[in-house]
Amino acid sequence: MGPSIELKQVALKYGDNTILESIDHQFEAGKCHIVMGPNGGGKTSLLRSILGLTPFTGDINIQWPEKKGDWVMFLKKPCLKPACR
């Protein structure tokens, strides 16, 4: 089983453009999920935020039960390490 991902009040902006606003969602581990919407609707930006590649506001909590210990990732700011690009 993979990670569980929880979005709390996630919002994305590019300049003055609001792309996504107040997204709350739970992606449950072991289930198939689809992110769909129109072209330019923010699907890729949302996924990039979950990966830590795009700045966002709100909380993205990732829990991965297979990892040893109680490993939890709380993303607050994007990961801009060279390995993430």
The first five atom37 places (N, CA, C, CB, O) and aatype in JSON, in Angstrom:
{
  "aatype": [12, 7, 14, 15, 9, 6, 10, 11, 5, 19, 0, 10, 11, 18, 7, 3, 2, 16, 9, 10, 6, 15, 9, 3, 8, 5, 13, 6, 0, 7, 11, 4, 8, 9, 19, 12, 7, 14, 2, 7, 7, 7, 11, 16, 15, 10, 10, 1, 15, 9, 10, 7, 10, 16, 14, 13, 16, 7, 3, 9, 2, 9, 5, 17, 14, 6, 11, 11, 7, 3, 17, 19, 12, 13, 10, 11, 11, 14, 4, 10, 11, 14, 0, 4, 1],
  "atom_mask": [
    [1, 1, 1, 1, 1],
    [1, 1, 1, 0, 1],
    [1, 1, 1, 1, 1],
    [1, 1, 1, 1, 1],
    [1, 1, 1, 1, 1],
    [1, 1, 1, 1, 1],
    [1, 1, 1, 1, 1],
    [1, 1, 1, 1, 1],
    [1, 1, 1, 1, 1],
    [1, 1, 1, 1, 1],
    [1, 1, 1, 1, 1],
    [1, 1, 1, 1, 1],
    [1, 1, 1, 1, 1],
    [1, 1, 1, 1, 1],
    [1, 1, 1, 0, 1],
    [1, 1, 1, 1, 1],
    [1, 1, 1, 1, 1],
    [1, 1, 1, 1, 1],
    [1, 1, 1, 1, 1],
    [1, 1, 1, 1, 1],
    [1, 1, 1, 1, 1],
    [1, 1, 1, 1, 1],
    [1, 1, 1, 1, 1],
    [1, 1, 1, 1, 1],
    [1, 1, 1, 1, 1],
    [1, 1, 1, 1, 1],
    [1, 1, 1, 1, 1],
    [1, 1, 1, 1, 1],
    [1, 1, 1, 1, 1],
    [1, 1, 1, 0, 1],
    [1, 1, 1, 1, 1],
    [1, 1, 1, 1, 1],
    [1, 1, 1, 1, 1],
    [1, 1, 1, 1, 1],
    [1, 1, 1, 1, 1],
    [1, 1, 1, 1, 1],
    [1, 1, 1, 0, 1],
    [1, 1, 1, 1, 1],
    [1, 1, 1, 1, 1],
    [1, 1, 1, 0, 1],
    [1, 1, 1, 0, 1],
    [1, 1, 1, 0, 1],
    [1, 1, 1, 1, 1],
    [1, 1, 1, 1, 1],
    [1, 1, 1, 1, 1],
    [1, 1, 1, 1, 1],
    [1, 1, 1, 1, 1],
    [1, 1, 1, 1, 1],
    [1, 1, 1, 1, 1],
    [1, 1, 1, 1, 1],
    [1, 1, 1, 1, 1],
    [1, 1, 1, 0, 1],
    [1, 1, 1, 1, 1],
    [1, 1, 1, 1, 1],
    [1, 1, 1, 1, 1],
    [1, 1, 1, 1, 1],
    [1, 1, 1, 1, 1],
    [1, 1, 1, 0, 1],
    [1, 1, 1, 1, 1],
    [1, 1, 1, 1, 1],
    [1, 1, 1, 1, 1],
    [1, 1, 1, 1, 1],
    [1, 1, 1, 1, 1],
    [1, 1, 1, 1, 1],
    [1, 1, 1, 1, 1],
    [1, 1, 1, 1, 1],
    [1, 1, 1, 1, 1],
    [1, 1, 1, 1, 1],
    [1, 1, 1, 0, 1],
    [1, 1, 1, 1, 1],
    [1, 1, 1, 1, 1],
    [1, 1, 1, 1, 1],
    [1, 1, 1, 1, 1],
    [1, 1, 1, 1, 1],
    [1, 1, 1, 1, 1],
    [1, 1, 1, 1, 1],
    [1, 1, 1, 1, 1],
    [1, 1, 1, 1, 1],
    [1, 1, 1, 1, 1],
    [1, 1, 1, 1, 1],
    [1, 1, 1, 1, 1],
    [1, 1, 1, 1, 1],
    [1, 1, 1, 1, 1],
    [1, 1, 1, 1, 1],
    [1, 1, 1, 1, 1]
  ],
  "atom_positions": [
    [[0.85, -1.18, 0.0], [0.0, 0.0, 0.0], [0.89, 1.24, 0.0], [-0.96, 0.0, 1.23], [1.97, 1.23, 0.6]],
    [[0.46, 2.28, -0.65], [1.24, 3.51, -0.77], [0.88, 4.54, 0.28], [0.0, 0.0, 0.0], [0.26, 4.22, 1.29]],
    [[1.29, 5.78, 0.04], [1.06, 6.83, 1.03], [-0.38, 7.33, 1.04], [2.0, 7.98, 0.77], [-1.11, 7.21, 0.05]],
    [[-0.76, 7.9, 2.16], [-2.02, 8.63, 2.29], [-1.67, 10.11, 2.21], [-2.77, 8.27, 3.65], [-0.72, 10.56, 2.86]],
    [[-2.42, 10.87, 1.43], [-2.12, 12.29, 1.24], [-3.35, 13.1, 1.63], [-1.69, 12.58, -0.23], [-4.45, 12.85, 1.13]],
    [[-3.16, 14.06, 2.5], [-4.26, 14.91, 2.94], [-3.96, 16.37, 2.6], [-4.51, 14.76, 4.46], [-2.89, 16.88, 2.92]],
    [[-4.91, 17.01, 1.94], [-4.8, 18.43, 1.59], [-5.73, 19.23, 2.49], [-5.14, 18.68, 0.08], [-6.9, 18.89, 2.63]],
    [[-5.2, 20.28, 3.11], [-6.01, 21.14, 3.98], [-5.84, 22.59, 3.54], [-5.61, 20.97, 5.48], [-4.76, 23.16, 3.65]],
    [[-6.92, 23.16, 3.04], [-6.93, 24.57, 2.65], [-5.79, 24.92, 1.7], [-6.86, 25.46, 3.89], [-5.18, 25.98, 1.83]],
    [[-5.5, 24.04, 0.75], [-4.42, 24.27, -0.21], [-4.88, 25.27, -1.26], [-3.97, 22.93, -0.89], [-5.97, 25.14, -1.82]],
    [[-4.06, 26.26, -1.52], [-4.35, 27.28, -2.53], [-3.09, 27.54, -3.34], [-4.88, 28.6, -1.86], [-1.98, 27.48, -2.81]],
    [[-3.27, 27.83, -4.62], [-2.16, 28.12, -5.52], [-2.43, 29.42, -6.25], [-1.95, 26.97, -6.53], [-3.54, 29.67, -6.72]],
    [[-1.4, 30.24, -6.34], [-1.49, 31.5, -7.09], [-0.25, 31.64, -7.96], [-1.63, 32.72, -6.14], [0.84, 31.24, -7.56]],
    [[-0.44, 32.19, -9.13], [0.66, 32.63, -9.98], [0.47, 34.13, -10.17], [0.69, 31.85, -11.37], [-0.4, 34.56, -10.92]],
    [[1.28, 34.91, -9.48], [1.1, 36.36, -9.51], [-0.23, 36.7, -8.87], [0.0, 0.0, 0.0], [-0.49, 36.31, -7.73]],
    [[-1.07, 37.44, -9.58], [-2.39, 37.8, -9.07], [-3.45, 36.77, -9.46], [-2.79, 39.16, -9.58], [-4.6, 36.9, -9.03]],
    [[-3.09, 35.76, -10.26], [-4.03, 34.73, -10.69], [-4.19, 33.65, -9.63], [-3.57, 34.11, -12.02], [-3.2, 33.01, -9.26]],
    [[-5.4, 33.44, -9.15], [-5.68, 32.34, -8.24], [-5.99, 31.12, -9.09], [-6.86, 32.68, -7.26], [-6.97, 31.12, -9.85]],
    [[-5.17, 30.08, -8.97], [-5.34, 28.86, -9.76], [-6.27, 27.89, -9.02], [-3.97, 28.19, -10.04], [-7.22, 27.37, -9.61]],
    [[-5.99, 27.63, -7.75], [-6.82, 26.78, -6.91], [-7.02, 27.48, -5.57], [-6.16, 25.36, -6.71], [-6.14, 28.19, -5.09]],
    [[-8.2, 27.28, -4.98], [-8.5, 27.97, -3.73], [-9.18, 27.02, -2.75], [-9.39, 29.2, -3.99], [-10.15, 26.36, -3.09]],
    [[-8.65, 26.96, -1.53], [-9.26, 26.21, -0.42], [-9.57, 24.76, -0.76], [-10.52, 26.89, 0.03], [-10.71, 24.31, -0.6]],
    [[-8.58, 24.02, -1.23], [-8.76, 22.61, -1.57], [-8.59, 21.77, -0.31], [-7.76, 22.15, -2.69], [-7.54, 21.84, 0.34]],
    [[-9.6, 21.0, 0.05], [-9.55, 20.03, 1.14], [-9.87, 18.67, 0.54], [-10.56, 20.41, 2.31], [-10.94, 18.48, -0.04]],
    [[-8.94, 17.72, 0.68], [-9.2, 16.38, 0.13], [-8.29, 15.37, 0.8], [-8.99, 16.36, -1.4], [-7.18, 15.69, 1.21]],
    [[-8.78, 14.13, 0.9], [-8.0, 13.03, 1.45], [-7.83, 11.99, 0.35], [-8.7, 12.4, 2.72], [-8.82, 11.42, -0.13]],
    [[-6.59, 11.73, -0.06], [-6.28, 10.66, -1.0], [-5.92, 9.45, -0.15], [-5.11, 11.06, -2.0], [-4.84, 9.41, 0.44]],
    [[-6.81, 8.46, -0.09], [-6.58, 7.29, 0.76], [-5.6, 6.33, 0.12], [-7.9, 6.58, 1.05], [-5.61, 6.12, -1.1]],
    [[-4.74, 5.75, 0.95], [-3.75, 4.79, 0.47], [-4.45, 3.55, -0.08], [-2.78, 4.4, 1.61], [-5.47, 3.11, 0.45]],
    [[-3.9, 2.99, -1.15], [-4.4, 1.76, -1.72], [-5.6, 1.92, -2.63], [0.0, 0.0, 0.0], [-6.15, 0.92, -3.11]],
    [[-6.03, 3.14, -2.88], [-7.18, 3.38, -3.76], [-6.72, 4.14, -4.99], [-8.29, 4.16, -3.02], [-5.72, 4.85, -4.96]],
    [[-7.47, 3.98, -6.07], [-7.17, 4.7, -7.31], [-7.87, 6.06, -7.26], [-7.64, 3.87, -8.57], [-9.05, 6.16, -6.93]],
    [[-7.13, 7.11, -7.6], [-7.68, 8.47, -7.58], [-7.45, 9.12, -8.93], [-7.03, 9.32, -6.45], [-6.46, 8.85, -9.61]],
    [[-8.37, 9.97, -9.32], [-8.27, 10.7, -10.58], [-8.37, 12.19, -10.28], [-9.39, 10.25, -11.59], [-9.26, 12.63, -9.56]],
    [[-7.45, 12.95, -10.85], [-7.52, 14.41, -10.77], [-7.87, 14.86, -12.18], [-6.15, 15.07, -10.26], [-7.08, 14.7, -13.11]],
    [[-9.06, 15.43, -12.34], [-9.48, 15.82, -13.69], [-10.08, 17.22, -13.68], [-10.48, 14.82, -14.25], [-10.59, 17.69, -12.67]],
    [[-10.02, 17.85, -14.84], [-10.55, 19.19, -15.0], [-10.15, 19.72, -16.37], [0.0, 0.0, 0.0], [-9.47, 19.04, -17.13]],
    [[-10.57, 20.93, -16.68], [-10.27, 21.51, -18.0], [-8.79, 21.86, -18.14], [-11.13, 22.76, -18.23], [-8.06, 21.94, -17.15]],
    [[-8.37, 22.08, -19.38], [-7.01, 22.55, -19.63], [-6.79, 23.85, -18.86], [-6.76, 22.77, -21.16], [-7.64, 24.74, -18.87]],
    [[-5.65, 23.94, -18.2], [-5.34, 25.15, -17.44], [-6.07, 25.24, -16.11], [0.0, 0.0, 0.0], [-6.06, 26.29, -15.47]],
    [[-6.7, 24.14, -15.68], [-7.49, 24.16, -14.45], [-6.69, 23.96, -13.17], [0.0, 0.0, 0.0], [-7.26, 24.07, -12.08]],
    [[-5.39, 23.68, -13.27], [-4.55, 23.56, -12.08], [-4.22, 22.13, -11.68], [0.0, 0.0, 0.0], [-3.68, 21.92, -10.59]],
    [[-4.52, 21.14, -12.53], [-4.25, 19.74, -12.18], [-2.76, 19.49, -11.99], [-4.79, 18.82, -13.26], [-2.34, 18.95, -10.96]],
    [[-1.96, 19.88, -12.96], [-0.52, 19.67, -12.87], [0.07, 20.51, -11.75], [0.16, 20.02, -14.21], [0.97, 20.04, -11.05]],
    [[-0.4, 21.72, -11.57], [0.1, 22.57, -10.49], [-0.19, 21.95, -9.13], [-0.54, 23.97, -10.56], [0.64, 22.02, -8.23]],
    [[-1.37, 21.33, -8.97], [-1.7, 20.66, -7.72], [-0.74, 19.49, -7.48], [-3.16, 20.16, -7.75], [-0.22, 19.34, -6.37]],
    [[-0.52, 18.67, -8.5], [0.39, 17.53, -8.35], [1.81, 18.0, -8.07], [0.36, 16.65, -9.6], [2.53, 17.38, -7.28]],
    [[2.23, 19.07, -8.71], [3.57, 19.62, -8.45], [3.67, 20.15, -7.02], [3.9, 20.74, -9.47], [4.74, 20.07, -6.41]],
    [[2.59, 20.69, -6.49], [2.59, 21.15, -5.1], [2.71, 19.98, -4.14], [1.31, 21.95, -4.8], [3.44, 20.05, -3.15]],
    [[1.99, 18.89, -4.42], [2.08, 17.7, -3.58], [3.51, 17.17, -3.57], [1.11, 16.6, -4.09], [3.99, 16.69, -2.54]],
    [[4.2, 17.25, -4.71], [5.59, 16.8, -4.8], [6.58, 17.81, -4.23], [5.95, 16.51, -6.24], [7.76, 17.51, -4.1]],
    [[6.1, 19.0, -3.89], [6.98, 20.02, -3.33], [7.7, 20.85, -4.37], [0.0, 0.0, 0.0], [8.73, 21.45, -4.06]],
    [[7.19, 20.89, -5.59], [7.85, 21.6, -6.68], [7.24, 22.96, -6.99], [7.83, 20.77, -7.91], [7.86, 23.77, -7.68]],
    [[6.04, 23.22, -6.49], [5.33, 24.48, -6.77], [4.91, 25.09, -5.44], [4.1, 24.25, -7.7], [4.36, 24.38, -4.59]],
    [[5.14, 26.4, -5.23], [4.73, 27.04, -3.98], [3.21, 26.99, -3.8], [5.21, 28.49, -3.94], [2.45, 27.08, -4.77]],
    [[2.78, 26.86, -2.56], [1.36, 26.81, -2.24], [1.16, 27.34, -0.83], [0.79, 25.36, -2.38], [2.13, 27.51, -0.08]],
    [[-0.09, 27.59, -0.47], [-0.42, 27.88, 0.93], [-1.33, 26.76, 1.42], [-1.12, 29.29, 1.08], [-1.92, 26.04, 0.62]],
    [[-1.43, 26.6, 2.72], [-2.2, 25.51, 3.3], [-1.26, 24.4, 3.74], [0.0, 0.0, 0.0], [-0.05, 24.61, 3.88]],
    [[-1.82, 23.21, 3.97], [-1.03, 22.07, 4.44], [-1.22, 20.87, 3.52], [-1.43, 21.69, 5.87], [-2.33, 20.59, 3.08]],
    [[-0.13, 20.18, 3.25], [-0.15, 18.91, 2.54], [0.57, 17.92, 3.44], [0.53, 19.0, 1.1], [1.77, 18.04, 3.68]],
    [[-0.18, 16.93, 3.95], [0.37, 15.93, 4.85], [0.46, 14.59, 4.13], [-0.49, 15.8, 6.14], [-0.54, 14.11, 3.58]],
    [[1.63, 13.99, 4.12], [1.85, 12.7, 3.46], [2.28, 11.71, 4.53], [2.93, 12.81, 2.33], [3.26, 11.92, 5.24]],
    [[1.53, 10.6, 4.64], [1.87, 9.54, 5.59], [2.12, 8.26, 4.8], [0.74, 9.33, 6.65], [1.31, 7.87, 3.96]],
    [[3.24, 7.62, 5.07], [3.63, 6.42, 4.34], [3.85, 5.3, 5.34], [4.9, 6.67, 3.47], [4.95, 5.18, 5.89]],
    [[2.82, 4.47, 5.6], [2.9, 3.47, 6.67], [3.96, 2.38, 6.45], [1.58, 2.82, 6.82], [4.42, 1.8, 7.44]],
    [[4.37, 2.09, 5.22], [5.36, 1.05, 4.98], [6.75, 1.42, 5.47], [5.42, 0.73, 3.51], [7.58, 0.55, 5.75]],
    [[7.0, 2.72, 5.59], [8.32, 3.16, 6.03], [8.48, 2.8, 7.5], [8.5, 4.69, 5.8], [7.52, 2.83, 8.27]],
    [[9.71, 2.47, 7.89], [9.96, 2.11, 9.29], [9.71, 3.31, 10.19], [11.41, 1.6, 9.47], [10.03, 4.44, 9.84]],
    [[9.12, 3.05, 11.35], [8.82, 4.12, 12.28], [7.54, 4.84, 11.87], [0.0, 0.0, 0.0], [6.8, 4.37, 11.0]],
    [[7.29, 5.94, 12.49], [6.1, 6.75, 12.2], [6.5, 7.91, 11.32], [5.44, 7.25, 13.5], [6.45, 9.06, 11.75]],
    [[6.89, 7.62, 10.09], [7.37, 8.63, 9.16], [6.19, 9.43, 8.61], [8.17, 7.98, 8.01], [5.26, 8.86, 8.04]],
    [[6.24, 10.72, 8.77], [5.22, 11.62, 8.23], [5.92, 12.81, 7.62], [4.2, 12.07, 9.34], [6.9, 13.31, 8.19]],
    [[5.44, 13.28, 6.47], [6.03, 14.45, 5.82], [5.0, 15.57, 5.85], [6.47, 14.14, 4.35], [3.86, 15.38, 5.43]],
    [[5.39, 16.72, 6.34], [4.53, 17.9, 6.33], [5.2, 18.93, 5.43], [4.3, 18.47, 7.78], [6.24, 19.48, 5.78]],
    [[4.62, 19.19, 4.28], [5.18, 20.14, 3.34], [4.63, 21.53, 3.63], [4.88, 19.72, 1.87], [3.41, 21.72, 3.67]],
    [[5.5, 22.46, 3.83], [5.09, 23.85, 4.03], [5.6, 24.72, 2.89], [5.61, 24.37, 5.37], [4.95, 25.7, 2.51]],
    [[6.76, 24.38, 2.36], [7.37, 25.14, 1.28], [7.89, 24.15, 0.24], [8.53, 26.05, 1.8], [8.15, 22.99, 0.57]],
    [[8.03, 24.58, -0.99], [8.45, 23.64, -2.04], [9.88, 23.15, -1.85], [8.31, 24.29, -3.39], [10.73, 23.84, -1.29]],
    [[10.11, 21.96, -2.33], [11.46, 21.38, -2.36], [12.14, 21.85, -3.64], [11.42, 19.8, -2.29], [11.67, 21.54, -4.74]],
    [[13.2, 22.59, -3.52], [13.88, 23.11, -4.7], [15.28, 22.52, -4.83], [13.96, 24.63, -4.64], [16.17, 23.16, -5.39]],
    [[15.49, 21.31, -4.31], [16.77, 20.64, -4.43], [16.99, 20.27, -5.89], [16.85, 19.39, -3.52], [16.02, 20.01, -6.61]],
    [[18.24, 20.25, -6.36], [18.5, 19.86, -7.75], [17.91, 18.49, -8.1], [19.99, 19.84, -8.02], [17.5, 18.27, -9.24]],
    [[17.86, 17.57, -7.13], [17.31, 16.24, -7.4], [15.81, 16.28, -7.68], [17.59, 15.31, -6.23], [15.28, 15.34, -8.28]],
    [[15.12, 17.32, -7.27], [13.67, 17.43, -7.48], [13.32, 17.97, -8.87], [13.06, 18.33, -6.42], [12.16, 17.92, -9.28]],
    [[14.28, 18.47, -9.57], [13.99, 19.09, -10.87], [13.98, 18.11, -11.98], [14.97, 20.17, -11.17], [13.75, 18.48, -13.13]]
  ]
}
